[in-house]
Each structure stands twice: as structure tokens, then as C-alpha cells.
């Protein structure tokens, strides 16, 4: 189950593994080049982000209790990844604010971070999920709209990515239909797993529910998706 | 290919790459961590003013389709900012409690417009940045001493020209125009726009102006907007850097609002422009014709193409509670201000 791996570089959301949130491909609203440099305030008082290299997330959170600026390194690690995830669910308009709100909320809760978890992604995804749920109606409307209107597919990228995109395009209306009909709980689990690249355990941790519940919700969600795809899906024959 | 693979394909189709503006969200975060440090100022009169942000929006980001569509005060003479003869421009924006001499410049912003006007760069200067001010002439004709003071003292001691000289010597950026705005002008401009919408992550209480703002998305009128950009206590960590973040966010929101107003309600926009041009003083004096040309040249500037930054600072050697310029970082950040 390759998709069960926590990190799937080059294919999943987490393509930025370095320090810079905004390097790599620029979005349609790309700014003048200097925007790729982190804001200057971060450089103050010797809290250089370079120090964060090699520190695990839990260490960063712990250090941020005394040296709050260490927390900005978490932003550098995960903001782009979270943005991609939220942009899938809510579109680019809300994604930026949701990501910003996520880190503010995370920062204010950092005292309660469980140091046993070296990887902060489940924690952050949990916060993102709560914030995304405030937009549940527009998310559902987004999926409903997808049942009809075309989306801009990936225009470039590795061949296999484009190919997968083409396949998904063919069944997109049905998938969107299925997503629009899922309950919020099932949807959260399904998308954290499929789009967030979290494992069962990580989804459980993110949502604060038992792993068994993750399994049952995921199974139910997938069953519904498959039912909606039905026998009309030609891809299933080839699978 | 199973349902999960199809779903992943859909996800990739729906995905967007993070825009450059995402860095603003990092700025929001950076507001939060500065919970300790900077010494507190005693309460003062209108200590903070995001007016500069507003002026930037007014003068810089708003295309002035309306200005040349019948405002009788608009001159028709040629000037250095006329279309076709555009040159890069560095503007120093000072927000002050009063436009009269002796006021405090509590907001200090450097703004750079490249010759093509396609984008803009805004660099906020922390007002308590420790600098050595040059001896400069006060309005009364006497000379101030060269000494180490917070940068906002330059305006209080020697007025706008002294502030400009000090900023120029600290940053090595040549300033073409200095703009001063007071808080009343700021308030009027926000009201003229019919308010500006912002999202507050937490409530803001400003006991000094008796203003309380609830969290969430809302439209601020001039009075509330002033509280939002100037309050230092009762929100975040109470630091100047946290306020700068708020001012920059407000600027971005105001620029968007101005653009929307221009598109949607021409009358309101005309009023806004009139109030904006009456709310600021510029040095060297920019007449309405020059202002109009500047507006027009900025028709191409999209609010989203504005880069916001804060001048890099570090702990001052002489006093760990003070900050001083991080020369190497500032050098890098300000490079575009020196070229063209």
C-alpha cells in the first residue's frame, strides 16, 4: 500500500522538504522575486531558521516554548503542504487564510503538544480539519459544481501524474458526486488518508479518534465512493 | 486503478500551488511569537498610526481612472511622473498623530515602485529601531545633536526632512518623496471607502480609545480601523512588530477595497480620492497633477503584486532590550530600492 506511507515525495502534497515555503513552482499569483524570501522579521535576534535543520518537529515545538520564533520553522516546513491540501478541499481563495489560521491556532496550543509525536503533521492536519469544517457548505458546493464544470487539469509534470490526472478527469463527475454526498466525518477521514497521505494511526491522532473508528469510517466512505462509481466506471475493469 | 487512485487523481487536479502571498501568513505567525522583549512605552497620544498603509493604498495602488475623468482640481501640466516618463520611485511614508511639526512618526514605511509599476515593495521600519540620527535642522533652525535614538525620534525632533535624512542614512536608500499623513486623514479615508473588511483572529480591546473589536471577519469603519492599526496593548504580544504585521494586512485589505470601490461605485471612489489627496502632505510638494499621474501610472499595479516586508533587525549591542538594523539583511532586502 504505497499510499500508506506518511511521505510520498514528488507525488503527494509534501513536495517542499526544505526551508522555503515558496520556492519551486510559482502559483498564478506569483509575486516579485523577493517574496520568496521569508519576511525579514524572522531574522531578528539570531533565531536563524538554519538551526531548525535536522531538528524534528517535536523538538521545534518544545524549543518554541522558550524561543517562540522557532515555531516559524514549522511554518516553513509545512505551510506549502497544508496549502495544497486545503486548496484541494476549498479552492485557492480560502486556502491562504485557513493555513494562516492553522498556524496561529497551533502556536497558541503548542504547550499542549504531545512530545511523543515527533512528526507534527497529524497535529497540524487535525487543526486544519477543524478549520476546514467551518467551510463545509462551500466545500460541498465546490464538489457539486465539479459534477458539471471542467477543472484545469495538471498541464505539466511527470507523465504518470498527467496520466493519472486524465483518468481521474474521466470519472471526475462521479467522484465529485460521491464526495458531495459523504458525511463530514467520513469525508475528513477519507481525504486525510487519500489527499493528506496520513496513515491510519496518523488520521486517528489528527482527529482524536480510535484507529478502529478510522478504519470503519474509511471503509464506509470508500464503499460509498465505489457505489457511486458503480459499474459504469471503465477503469475498474482494468484495475 | 482503484477508487483511492482515482480520488488521488482528482485531488491533484484540484490542487493549487501556494502563491507568493502565502508568506503574509508567516508574517501573521511572526506577530505572535514576540511575546516578550521590547520594553513597553508609557501610554501616549495616538502612539500608533497605520495611516501610512492607507496612504500607500490611496496613492499607490489605486488606478485613477476617475481622477482624469472630470476632477476639476487635476492639473494638465507635464510633470516627472507623467505616463511614459516613469522612473523608479522611492517613497517614505510617515504616519503621525499630527501633521504639524513635533508630532510623532509612529509608522515608518519605505515604498519602492519600479519603473514599470507592475509591483510594489513595502518595507516597514520598526519605530523603536535604534539609530544614530544625523545632526539635522529643526523647524526652528537649530541643529539637533548626532546621537543614538529610536528612529521615530527623528521626526519629533526635526520634522519630516530630518526623518527622511535619517532613514536615508540608515538604509542607504535615496528617498524621492516623503508623505506624511495624520490619523484624522486616515480615518476619513477609511470611511470614504465605506469601511475596510478584515479578519481578526482574536478580539482587540483598546481601552485608550474605548474600542473593542470582536474576532472574525468584519468591516471596520475609520474609528475602528484606527484602533486596529494603532493599538499595541490588549492584542497579540503588544509589540511594535506585531502591530506592523497588522498594519500591513490592513494595507492589503484597504488596497483591495479601494480597487473594488473603484470598479463598483465611482462616486464613492471620487470622494475617496478627494479625501486622500487632502489628507496628506508631501515633500517635495506633489501637486494634484503629479499625484494624478502617479495614480494613473499605477493602474497596472495589482494589490496582490505588492511585497510586504519588515526591515531586518537584531538585538542592539548596547542594550538587549533595543533593536538595531541588521545591516546584511537590510542590504539584501533593500537592493531593489537602490537599482533601476
HADDOCK unambig.tbl for C-alpha pairs under 7 A between the chains (distance, minus, plus):
assign (segid A and resid 22 and name CA) (segid B and resid 18 and name CA) 6.76 0.50 0.50
assign (segid A and resid 22 and name CA) (segid B and resid 20 and name CA) 6.18 0.50 0.50
assign (segid A and resid 26 and name CA) (segid B and resid 17 and name CA) 6.80 0.50 0.50
assign (segid A and resid 26 and name CA) (segid B and resid 19 and name CA) 6.47 0.50 0.50
assign (segid A and resid 27 and name CA) (segid B and resid 17 and name CA) 5.11 0.50 0.50
assign (segid A and resid 27 and name CA) (segid B and resid 18 and name CA) 5.94 0.50 0.50
assign (segid A and resid 27 and name CA) (segid B and resid 19 and name CA) 4.79 0.50 0.50
assign (segid A and resid 28 and name CA) (segid B and resid 19 and name CA) 6.90 0.50 0.50
assign (segid A and resid 29 and name CA) (segid B and resid 19 and name CA) 5.51 0.50 0.50
assign (segid A and resid 29 and name CA) (segid B and resid 20 and name CA) 6.71 0.50 0.50
assign (segid A and resid 30 and name CA) (segid B and resid 19 and name CA) 5.51 0.50 0.50
assign (segid A and resid 30 and name CA) (segid B and resid 20 and name CA) 4.99 0.50 0.50
assign (segid A and resid 31 and name CA) (segid B and resid 20 and name CA) 5.44 0.50 0.50
assign (segid A and resid 31 and name CA) (segid B and resid 305 and name CA) 5.37 0.50 0.50
assign (segid A and resid 32 and name CA) (segid B and resid 119 and name CA) 6.93 0.50 0.50
assign (segid A and resid 32 and name CA) (segid B and resid 305 and name CA) 6.85 0.50 0.50
assign (segid A and resid 35 and name CA) (segid B and resid 20 and name CA) 6.03 0.50 0.50
assign (segid A and resid 35 and name CA) (segid B and resid 307 and name CA) 5.96 0.50 0.50
assign (segid A and resid 36 and name CA) (segid B and resid 20 and name CA) 6.62 0.50 0.50
assign (segid A and resid 38 and name CA) (segid B and resid 23 and name CA) 6.69 0.50 0.50
assign (segid A and resid 39 and name CA) (segid B and resid 27 and name CA) 6.76 0.50 0.50
assign (segid A and resid 39 and name CA) (segid B and resid 309 and name CA) 5.35 0.50 0.50
assign (segid A and resid 39 and name CA) (segid B and resid 310 and name CA) 6.55 0.50 0.50
assign (segid A and resid 40 and name CA) (segid B and resid 309 and name CA) 6.11 0.50 0.50
assign (segid A and resid 40 and name CA) (segid B and resid 310 and name CA) 5.35 0.50 0.50
assign (segid A and resid 40 and name CA) (segid B and resid 311 and name CA) 5.95 0.50 0.50
assign (segid A and resid 40 and name CA) (segid B and resid 312 and name CA) 4.65 0.50 0.50
assign (segid A and resid 41 and name CA) (segid B and resid 310 and name CA) 5.80 0.50 0.50
assign (segid A and resid 41 and name CA) (segid B and resid 311 and name CA) 6.95 0.50 0.50
assign (segid A and resid 41 and name CA) (segid B and resid 312 and name CA) 5.55 0.50 0.50
assign (segid A and resid 41 and name CA) (segid B and resid 313 and name CA) 6.83 0.50 0.50
assign (segid A and resid 42 and name CA) (segid B and resid 30 and name CA) 6.99 0.50 0.50
assign (segid A and resid 43 and name CA) (segid B and resid 312 and name CA) 6.37 0.50 0.50
assign (segid A and resid 44 and name CA) (segid B and resid 312 and name CA) 6.42 0.50 0.50
assign (segid A and resid 44 and name CA) (segid B and resid 313 and name CA) 5.10 0.50 0.50
assign (segid A and resid 44 and name CA) (segid B and resid 314 and name CA) 4.61 0.50 0.50
assign (segid A and resid 45 and name CA) (segid B and resid 314 and name CA) 4.77 0.50 0.50
assign (segid A and resid 45 and name CA) (segid B and resid 315 and name CA) 5.44 0.50 0.50
assign (segid A and resid 68 and name CA) (segid B and resid 33 and name CA) 4.66 0.50 0.50
assign (segid A and resid 68 and name CA) (segid B and resid 34 and name CA) 6.92 0.50 0.50
assign (segid A and resid 69 and name CA) (segid B and resid 33 and name CA) 5.62 0.50 0.50
assign (segid A and resid 72 and name CA) (segid B and resid 29 and name CA) 6.97 0.50 0.50
assign (segid A and resid 72 and name CA) (segid B and resid 30 and name CA) 6.88 0.50 0.50
assign (segid A and resid 75 and name CA) (segid B and resid 26 and name CA) 6.78 0.50 0.50
assign (segid A and resid 80 and name CA) (segid B and resid 18 and name CA) 5.81 0.50 0.50
assign (segid A and resid 83 and name CA) (segid B and resid 18 and name CA) 6.06 0.50 0.50
assign (segid A and resid 84 and name CA) (segid B and resid 15 and name CA) 5.65 0.50 0.50
assign (segid A and resid 84 and name CA) (segid B and resid 16 and name CA) 5.79 0.50 0.50
assign (segid A and resid 84 and name CA) (segid B and resid 17 and name CA) 6.19 0.50 0.50
assign (segid A and resid 84 and name CA) (segid B and resid 18 and name CA) 6.72 0.50 0.50
assign (segid A and resid 87 and name CA) (segid B and resid 15 and name CA) 5.53 0.50 0.50
assign (segid A and resid 87 and name CA) (segid B and resid 16 and name CA) 5.73 0.50 0.50
assign (segid A and resid 88 and name CA) (segid B and resid 11 and name CA) 5.84 0.50 0.50
assign (segid A and resid 88 and name CA) (segid B and resid 14 and name CA) 4.87 0.50 0.50
assign (segid A and resid 88 and name CA) (segid B and resid 15 and name CA) 4.63 0.50 0.50
assign (segid A and resid 92 and name CA) (segid B and resid 16 and name CA) 6.38 0.50 0.50
assign (segid A and resid 96 and name CA) (segid B and resid 22 and name CA) 6.09 0.50 0.50
assign (segid A and resid 100 and name CA) (segid B and resid 25 and name CA) 4.67 0.50 0.50
assign (segid A and resid 100 and name CA) (segid B and resid 28 and name CA) 6.99 0.50 0.50
assign (segid A and resid 103 and name CA) (segid B and resid 29 and name CA) 6.69 0.50 0.50
assign (segid A and resid 104 and name CA) (segid B and resid 29 and name CA) 5.82 0.50 0.50
assign (segid A and resid 152 and name CA) (segid B and resid 13 and name CA) 6.85 0.50 0.50
assign (segid A and resid 153 and name CA) (segid B and resid 13 and name CA) 4.88 0.50 0.50
assign (segid A and resid 154 and name CA) (segid B and resid 13 and name CA) 5.76 0.50 0.50
assign (segid A and resid 164 and name CA) (segid B and resid 9 and name CA) 5.45 0.50 0.50
assign (segid A and resid 165 and name CA) (segid B and resid 9 and name CA) 4.89 0.50 0.50
assign (segid A and resid 165 and name CA) (segid B and resid 10 and name CA) 6.73 0.50 0.50
assign (segid A and resid 165 and name CA) (segid B and resid 12 and name CA) 6.98 0.50 0.50
assign (segid A and resid 165 and name CA) (segid B and resid 13 and name CA) 6.32 0.50 0.50
assign (segid A and resid 168 and name CA) (segid B and resid 6 and name CA) 5.12 0.50 0.50
assign (segid A and resid 168 and name CA) (segid B and resid 9 and name CA) 5.05 0.50 0.50
assign (segid A and resid 168 and name CA) (segid B and resid 10 and name CA) 5.38 0.50 0.50
assign (segid A and resid 169 and name CA) (segid B and resid 10 and name CA) 6.98 0.50 0.50
assign (segid A and resid 172 and name CA) (segid B and resid 10 and name CA) 6.60 0.50 0.50
assign (segid A and resid 194 and name CA) (segid B and resid 4 and name CA) 6.47 0.50 0.50
assign (segid A and resid 194 and name CA) (segid B and resid 8 and name CA) 6.13 0.50 0.50
assign (segid A and resid 195 and name CA) (segid B and resid 8 and name CA) 6.25 0.50 0.50
assign (segid A and resid 195 and name CA) (segid B and resid 11 and name CA) 6.41 0.50 0.50
assign (segid A and resid 226 and name CA) (segid B and resid 3 and name CA) 6.37 0.50 0.50
assign (segid A and resid 235 and name CA) (segid B and resid 1 and name CA) 6.32 0.50 0.50
assign (segid A and resid 236 and name CA) (segid B and resid 1 and name CA) 6.48 0.50 0.50
assign (segid A and resid 236 and name CA) (segid B and resid 2 and name CA) 6.65 0.50 0.50
assign (segid A and resid 238 and name CA) (segid B and resid 1 and name CA) 6.90 0.50 0.50
assign (segid A and resid 239 and name CA) (segid B and resid 1 and name CA) 4.37 0.50 0.50
assign (segid A and resid 239 and name CA) (segid B and resid 2 and name CA) 6.20 0.50 0.50
